[in-house]
Amino acid sequence: MNMNFEQFGLNGEILDSISWMGFKDPTPIQLQAIPEIMAGRDIIGCAQTGTGKTAAFLLPVMHKLTAGVRKNISALIIVPTRELSIQIDQQIQGLGYTMGVTSCPVYGGGDGDDWDVQKKALTSGTDIIVATPGKLISHLNMGYVDFSELRYLILDEADRMLDIGFLDDILKIISNIPEKRQTLMFSATMAPKIRSLAGKILSSPAEINIAMSKPAEGVLQAAYLVYEPQKAALLTHLVADKPEYSSILIFSSTKKKVTEIARTLKKSCRETEWISSDLDQGEREEVLLRFRARRTRILVATDVLSRGIDIKDINLIINYDVPQDAEDYVHRVGRTARAETTGVALTFISPDDMYSFNQIEKLIDQTVYKIAPPAAIGEGPEWKVPEKRNGFRNKAGGKGRQQGRSGSGRTGNKGTRNS
C-alpha cells in the first residue's frame, strides 16, 4: 500500500506546508523515519543527500513542537557547515510559516551583528537552533545559553562532522543538554566511529539504512580519460557544446584550482562564478543565491558544496578532479537528478586517478562508461587500473609526478601512458 503524508498523523498545518512546498509522496527515508520519530524513539539513519532526510526529521519534530508548550529552546540541530545550517533554517521557515515555529542558524564567519542575533536567539527561547559545533561552543563558553528545556537533539551529516574533527565539540555540547531527550542522528556512512558515537548518545535507537553509496537512478554518469594538461581544453569544449544546460556545477580538489578554472571559463562564459572557503560568508551566500536564481550559469566549487546544499535542477555536474574519498563522489554526483529529476555527471580521469576511480566504481557497484577526449584535444590515456594508488598529492592538488606533456595540447609520449 502506498503511503502519503496524511497517514503519519501530522497536523493540518504541517500538511498544508508540505503541499505548499511541493512535497508529494514520502521518500523511503521519510517512510521509515517519521513513524519512529513520532513514536518517540531515537534514530540512527543512514542516507545520502537528496533522499529527503531533512524533512524526515523536521516534519515530526515540528509537529511535536506545535502540540506542546514551548518555553525555551526545544530542538537543537547540529550540522558540519554554515551552508547546511542556513539551508535547514530556510526549510524550517518554509514549513513553519503558518505555525509560529521560530528558528535561528548559528554559525561562524559573520560579523558582530550576527553574533548579537545569535545571542538573542540563544537567550530568548527560539524554538529550534541550527548550529555548527564550533560557533555553538563559543556561545556556550559565555555562560548564557539555556538548554534546560531542550527535548530534541538532531545530528545531521554526523560522519562529516567527525571527519572535520568535531567529536570533542559534539560531546561537550551534549554534556550541556538534558539527558532525557529524543536524539536523532543521520549520516551518509555507517563507519565504526559513527556506531561508537551512536552508542554513547542514543538510547535503544531504531536503525534505518537507505540504499546509500549509489547515485540516483536519474543520473547519467560518464568519464573522460584525459591527461592532466588536457582538462582545461576539455572543460571549455563541454561547456560550449551544451548551451541548453542552464545550471552547471564543477568540482575541483583545491581552492587554487577552483579560481584558475573559473578564470578560464569566464573568457568564454561570463556567467561563471566560484565558491570556496576563501570567500567570506556574505559573499558565499550571494554567490549561491545567484546560482539558485539562474543568474549564474556555471559554479566552480570545492567539496564545501558536495554535501548539504539544496540546489535543485542542476543539469550537469563535472568532476574536474576525481575525489580521493569514494563517498565524496556520491555526494558530488548527488547534486544533480534530485527529487526524481534527471541529470548528467561527468568525471575527468587522469592516469594517476584511475585507481581512485576504480574504488568509486566498486563502492557504487557500477562500471561508469569511459569516453576518449575529442580528437581536437588529442589522444588520451588508456584505461588501466594500477594495483595500488599512484603518486602523491602536492599542495596544489596535482600529483607528485608528471602527467603527460603540457603546453601543446598533445597527450604525451607513450612512455607516460598506461598502455
KAURRA-V449075 format. One line per field, one symbol per residue. phi: phi as a letter, one per 40 degrees, with the letter a starting at -180 (. if undefined). psi: psi as a letter, one per 30 degrees, with the letter a starting at -180 (. if undefined). A space follows every 50 residues. Layout:
phi->???
psi->???
This chain:
phi->.ccbccccgccccccccdcccgcbcccdcccccdcccccgccbbbbaccg cgccccccccccdccccbcbcacbbbbbbcbcccdcccdcccccccdcbg cbaacbacgcbcccdcccccccbbgccbbbbcdcccddcdccgbcbbcbc bbbbbbfccccccchcdcccccdccbbcccabbbbbacbbcdcccccdcc bbbfccbbbbfcgbcdccccbabccacdcccccccdcccccbccccabbb bbcbcccdcccccccccbbccbbbaaccccdccccccccccccgcbcbbb accdccbgbcbcgccabbccbccccdcccccccccbfcfgcbabbbbcbc dcbcccccccccccfacccbbccddcchcccccacccaccgaccccgcbc bcbgcbgcgccgccccccb
psi->kkllfeffgkleeeeeeeeefgkckkleeeeeeeeeeefgklkjkjkllg fgfefefeeeeeeeeffakjeakfkkkklfleeeeeeeeeeeeeegeffg kllkkjllgaaeeeeeeeeeeffghkekkjkkeeeeeeeeffgfkjgfgk fkkkjkheeeeeefggeeeeeeeefglkejlkkkkklflhlefeeeeefe fljhlkkkjjhlgkllffkjklkkjlleffeeeeeeeeeffiffjfjkkk klfleeeeeeeeeeefefjfhkllkaffkleeeeeeeeeeeeggfkekkk lagfffkgjijlhkekkkjekkkfjeefeeeeffflhlhglllkjkkkjl efgeeeeeeeeeefhkjkkkkklkefflkalljjklflklalklffgalf lkilklefflgllfffli.
